[in-house]
């Protein structure tokens, strides 16, 4: 019978699983950008997928909780949703210059955001940046 090295014990895995299962209470949190990359929707539209983690939260159970956000990229002359991209890059302290944006420059940067729960109560979403 094969033995699989998971690299994590059950107790630690259970704590980490809770961070993903339950959304954080509505409120203002410090977020750190963990990744940013191009995402293609089912309809073929391009956006940036931002993955943030809650950091420096007094409730230690919330530190590491991930929040995902998508921002539409300009396409075919449409600037629909560009305001969200402006908001995120400004909040992270790094508005882009020129007509290009380098996603790696945002990884590790922090910002403050107002989070709420989605209508179904299963996830967090960014309402605004503070």
Sine and cosine of phi, psi and omega as CSV:
sin_phi,cos_phi,sin_psi,cos_psi,sin_omega,cos_omega
0.00,0.00,0.75,-0.66,-0.06,-1.00
-0.96,0.29,0.55,-0.84,0.10,-1.00
-0.96,-0.27,0.79,-0.62,-0.05,-1.00
-0.94,-0.35,0.83,-0.56,0.04,-1.00
-1.00,0.07,0.95,-0.33,-0.03,-1.00
-0.99,0.12,-0.37,0.93,0.00,-1.00
0.97,0.26,0.18,0.98,-0.01,-1.00
-0.42,-0.91,0.68,-0.73,0.02,-1.00
-0.99,0.12,0.23,-0.97,-0.10,-1.00
-0.87,0.49,-0.71,0.71,-0.05,-1.00
-0.87,0.49,-0.71,0.70,0.02,-1.00
-0.91,0.41,-0.65,0.76,0.02,-1.00
-0.89,0.46,-0.64,0.77,0.00,-1.00
-0.90,0.44,-0.66,0.75,0.03,-1.00
-0.90,0.43,-0.71,0.71,0.00,-1.00
-0.90,0.44,-0.62,0.78,0.00,-1.00
-0.89,0.46,-0.62,0.79,0.01,-1.00
-0.90,0.44,-0.54,0.84,0.02,-1.00
-0.88,0.47,-0.52,0.85,-0.03,-1.00
-1.00,0.00,-0.49,0.87,-0.09,-1.00
-0.98,0.22,-0.65,0.76,-0.13,-0.99
-0.95,-0.31,0.78,-0.63,0.03,-1.00
-0.94,0.33,0.43,-0.90,0.09,-1.00
-0.94,0.34,0.48,-0.88,0.09,-1.00
-0.88,0.48,0.47,-0.88,0.06,-1.00
-0.81,0.59,0.64,-0.77,0.03,-1.00
0.33,-0.94,-0.10,-0.99,-0.03,-1.00
-0.99,-0.17,0.76,-0.64,-0.07,-1.00
-0.71,-0.71,0.45,-0.89,0.16,-0.99
-1.00,0.01,0.76,-0.65,-0.02,-1.00
-0.88,-0.48,0.59,-0.81,0.09,-1.00
-0.89,-0.45,0.74,-0.67,0.02,-1.00
-0.95,0.30,0.87,-0.49,0.01,-1.00
-1.00,-0.10,-0.54,0.84,0.06,-1.00
-0.35,-0.94,0.38,-0.92,0.04,-1.00
-0.47,-0.88,0.83,-0.55,-0.02,-1.00
-0.38,-0.92,0.22,-0.97,-0.01,-1.00
-0.95,0.30,0.69,-0.72,0.02,-1.00
-0.82,-0.58,0.69,-0.72,0.06,-1.00
-0.95,-0.31,0.85,-0.53,-0.01,-1.00
-0.96,0.29,0.16,-0.99,0.04,-1.00
-0.87,0.50,-0.46,0.89,0.02,-1.00
-1.00,0.04,0.01,1.00,0.04,-1.00
1.00,0.03,0.14,0.99,0.02,-1.00
-0.99,0.12,0.61,-0.79,0.01,-1.00
-1.00,-0.03,0.64,-0.77,0.11,-0.99
-0.55,-0.83,0.17,-0.99,0.15,-0.99
-0.99,-0.15,0.73,-0.68,0.08,-1.00
-0.98,-0.18,0.88,-0.48,0.01,-1.00
-0.96,-0.27,0.77,-0.63,0.10,-0.99
-0.89,-0.46,0.87,-0.50,0.00,-1.00
-0.92,-0.38,0.43,-0.90,0.15,-0.99
-0.85,-0.53,0.63,-0.78,0.10,-0.99
-0.94,0.34,0.73,-0.69,0.02,-1.00
-0.75,-0.67,0.36,-0.93,0.09,-1.00
0.82,0.57,0.57,0.82,0.00,-1.00
-1.00,-0.01,0.71,-0.70,0.05,-1.00
-0.84,0.55,-0.55,0.84,0.07,-1.00
-0.99,0.11,0.99,-0.16,-0.09,-1.00
-0.84,0.54,-0.44,0.90,0.03,-1.00
-0.91,0.41,-0.38,0.92,-0.03,-1.00
-1.00,0.03,-0.35,0.94,0.03,-1.00
-0.89,0.45,0.78,-0.62,-0.04,-1.00
0.99,-0.13,-0.24,0.97,0.04,-1.00
-0.87,0.49,0.74,-0.68,-0.05,-1.00
-0.99,-0.11,0.59,-0.81,0.06,-1.00
-0.79,-0.61,0.77,-0.63,-0.05,-1.00
-0.94,-0.34,0.65,-0.76,0.02,-1.00
-0.61,-0.80,0.59,-0.81,0.02,-1.00
-0.88,-0.47,0.68,-0.73,0.08,-1.00
-0.82,-0.57,0.79,-0.61,0.00,-1.00
-0.90,0.44,0.58,-0.81,0.10,-1.00
-0.99,-0.17,0.55,-0.83,0.03,-1.00
-0.84,0.55,0.68,-0.73,-0.02,-1.00
-0.51,-0.86,0.76,-0.65,0.07,-1.00
0.84,0.54,0.54,0.84,0.00,-1.00
1.00,0.08,-0.11,0.99,0.00,-1.00
-0.99,0.10,0.75,-0.66,0.06,-1.00
-0.95,-0.32,0.35,0.94,0.01,-1.00
-0.84,0.54,0.81,-0.58,0.04,-1.00
1.00,0.09,0.01,1.00,-0.06,-1.00
-0.89,0.45,-0.44,0.90,0.01,-1.00
-0.86,0.51,-0.58,0.81,0.02,-1.00
-0.92,0.40,-0.62,0.78,0.03,-1.00
-0.91,0.41,-0.67,0.75,0.07,-1.00
-0.87,0.50,-0.72,0.69,-0.03,-1.00
-0.87,0.49,-0.73,0.69,-0.04,-1.00
-0.91,0.42,-0.76,0.64,-0.06,-1.00
-0.91,0.41,-0.59,0.81,0.06,-1.00
-0.91,0.41,-0.71,0.70,-0.01,-1.00
-0.89,0.46,-0.56,0.83,0.03,-1.00
-0.98,0.18,-0.05,1.00,0.05,-1.00
0.98,0.19,0.32,0.95,-0.04,-1.00
-0.61,-0.79,0.94,0.33,0.13,-0.99
-0.88,0.48,0.56,-0.83,-0.01,-1.00
-0.98,0.20,0.36,-0.93,0.06,-1.00
-0.85,-0.53,0.46,-0.89,-0.08,-1.00
0.94,0.33,-0.45,-0.89,-0.07,-1.00
-0.95,-0.32,0.21,0.98,-0.02,-1.00
-0.80,-0.59,0.45,-0.89,0.00,-1.00
-0.75,-0.66,0.73,-0.68,0.03,-1.00
-0.97,-0.26,0.94,-0.35,-0.13,-0.99
-0.88,0.47,-0.58,0.82,-0.05,-1.00
-0.88,0.47,-0.40,0.92,-0.03,-1.00
-0.92,0.38,-0.27,0.96,-0.05,-1.00
-1.00,-0.09,-0.30,0.95,-0.04,-1.00
-0.91,0.40,0.79,-0.61,-0.01,-1.00
1.00,-0.09,-0.28,0.96,0.02,-1.00
-0.97,0.26,0.44,-0.90,-0.02,-1.00
-0.87,-0.50,0.39,-0.92,0.05,-1.00
-0.49,-0.87,0.14,-0.99,0.05,-1.00
-0.90,-0.43,0.72,-0.69,-0.07,-1.00
-0.66,-0.75,0.47,-0.88,0.10,-1.00
-1.00,-0.05,0.90,-0.43,-0.02,-1.00
-0.97,-0.24,0.54,-0.84,0.15,-0.99
-0.69,-0.73,0.07,-1.00,0.05,-1.00
-1.00,-0.07,0.51,-0.86,0.10,-1.00
-0.90,0.43,0.26,-0.97,-0.03,-1.00
-0.82,0.57,-0.55,0.83,0.00,-1.00
-0.99,0.12,-0.09,1.00,0.05,-1.00
0.97,0.25,0.16,0.99,-0.09,-1.00
-1.00,-0.06,-0.38,0.92,-0.13,-0.99
-0.68,-0.73,0.26,-0.97,0.15,-0.99
-0.99,-0.15,0.47,-0.88,0.12,-0.99
-0.68,-0.74,0.43,-0.90,0.02,-1.00
-1.00,0.09,0.87,-0.50,0.07,-1.00
-0.99,0.10,-0.66,0.75,-0.02,-1.00
-0.27,-0.96,0.27,-0.96,0.09,-1.00
-0.97,-0.24,0.62,-0.78,-0.08,-1.00
-0.98,-0.21,0.00,0.00,0.00,0.00
